[in-house]
Every structure is written in structure tokens, then in C-alpha cells.
Amino acid sequence: MSVETFLKWKILPRFMMLASTMMSWRCAEWFMDLDNPTAAQSAFVSVVMGVMTGVFGIWMGHEHKGDNDVNSINRTNRKPR
């Protein structure tokens, strides 16, 4: 496999997203198994889930980047000046 193919398939970012998702899932399972969770444990899980929202948003933005160049489409059919 060439370096270009490796980068084109985006294997590393996809693996990292999968690993992050699995870790947050395990964190949620751990929290749900607690009998009497403390405020600190609740805060920890809340932060982990909040971070995963940001990670997912950034990952989705990078997955889409380069597929279509929206700025290059002339939607008004006007000739550029």
C-alpha cells in the first residue's frame, strides 16, 4: 500500500474516531454500572460526552472537506466581473 492510498482512505482518522467512540461508550457503561455515583463521577462523564460531541463535529467537517468545492459553483449564472 502506498502512502497516497493510505492518506486517501483516511485510515488513521477513522481509526481514531472509532477508538474515541469505543472509549466514550465504555465510560458510559462504567457510569451506568455505579450504584451511587458521586458528583465528580457525573461531571467526568458529562465532560467526556461533551468532548465527544466536539470530536464528532470536527471529524465530520474534515471528512467532508475536499469532496466538493461549494465556493467554485456559480449559482446565479452571472459572469464574473
C-alpha positions as CSV (number, residue, x, y, z in Angstrom):
1,M,0.0,0.0,0.0
2,S,1.4,3.4,-1.0
3,V,1.4,6.4,1.3
4,E,-1.0,8.2,-1.1
5,T,-3.5,5.3,-0.8
6,F,-3.2,5.3,3.0
7,L,-3.9,9.0,3.2
8,K,-6.7,8.8,0.6
9,W,-8.6,6.2,2.6
10,K,-8.2,8.3,5.8
11,I,-7.5,5.1,7.8
12,L,-5.8,6.9,10.8
13,P,-8.6,9.5,11.4
14,R,-11.3,6.9,11.0
15,F,-9.5,4.5,13.4
16,M,-9.0,7.4,15.9
17,M,-12.7,8.2,15.7
18,L,-13.6,4.5,16.3
19,A,-11.3,4.3,19.3
20,S,-12.7,7.6,20.8
21,T,-16.2,6.3,20.3
22,M,-15.4,3.0,22.0
23,M,-13.7,4.7,24.9
24,S,-16.7,7.0,25.5
25,W,-19.0,4.1,25.3
26,R,-17.0,2.2,27.9
27,C,-17.1,5.4,30.1
28,A,-20.9,5.5,29.8
29,E,-21.1,1.8,30.7
30,W,-18.9,2.3,33.7
31,F,-21.1,5.2,34.9
32,M,-24.3,3.2,34.4
33,D,-22.9,0.3,36.5
34,L,-22.2,2.6,39.5
35,D,-24.6,2.1,42.4
36,N,-24.4,5.6,43.8
37,P,-22.5,7.9,41.5
38,T,-20.9,11.0,43.0
39,A,-21.0,14.5,41.6
40,A,-17.4,14.2,40.5
41,Q,-18.2,11.0,38.6
42,S,-21.2,12.6,37.0
43,A,-19.1,15.6,36.0
44,F,-16.5,13.3,34.5
45,V,-19.0,11.5,32.3
46,S,-20.6,14.8,31.3
47,V,-17.3,16.2,30.2
48,V,-16.4,13.0,28.2
49,M,-19.7,13.1,26.4
50,G,-19.4,16.8,25.7
51,V,-15.9,16.3,24.3
52,M,-17.2,13.5,22.1
53,T,-19.7,15.9,20.6
54,G,-16.9,18.3,19.6
55,V,-14.7,15.4,18.3
56,F,-17.6,14.1,16.2
57,G,-18.3,17.6,14.7
58,I,-14.6,18.2,13.9
59,W,-14.3,14.7,12.4
60,M,-17.4,15.2,10.2
61,G,-16.1,18.5,9.0
62,H,-12.7,17.0,8.0
63,E,-14.4,14.0,6.3
64,H,-16.4,16.3,4.0
65,K,-13.5,18.7,3.3
66,G,-12.2,18.3,-0.3
67,D,-15.2,16.4,-1.6
68,N,-17.0,19.4,-3.2
69,D,-15.8,23.0,-3.5
70,V,-19.0,24.9,-2.9
71,N,-17.3,28.3,-3.5
72,S,-16.5,27.3,-7.1
73,I,-20.1,26.8,-8.1
74,N,-21.6,29.8,-9.8
75,R,-25.2,29.6,-8.6
76,T,-26.5,32.8,-10.1
77,N,-25.3,32.1,-13.7
78,R,-23.8,35.6,-13.8
79,K,-20.5,36.2,-15.5
80,P,-17.7,37.1,-13.1
81,R,-16.5,40.7,-13.3
